[in-house]
Amino acid sequence: MIGTIRWNFAVAGVAALLTLALSWPNNRWWTALLDAFQAFVVLFVAVFAVRWLLGTVFGLKEKPLAKGTVIDFTTPEDSGADEFRPLAPPDVTAEVLRAWSREDEGSKK
């Protein structure tokens, strides 16, 4: 089968709206809605049949996706070898406070 089901809904929806618009002035509202629903169902099935014929009988195939158009969102399994170790940055704040305290002690003398 070629294409997606969106084609079925799009073509059938346009046909239903067109049928409703053209049927509304000449018929009662219930008859107009029924005609639009029937048009939707018939065109939905017809487009489905055409897509099946094009894909199966006539051998038309969808083009393969180009590189970079599909994203794989799966996460690789943990092997256990690379365990998480948080970074150990130097304690800069403590060193600065020690230096300041040494300066304060020197100025008190």
Secondary structure as GFF3:
##gff-version 3
##sequence-region A 1 109
A	DSSP	alpha_helix	5	23	.	.	.	ID=ss1
A	DSSP	alpha_helix	29	52	.	.	.	ID=ss2
A	DSSP	pi_helix	53	57	.	.	.	ID=ss3
A	DSSP	alpha_helix	92	108	.	.	.	ID=ss4
###
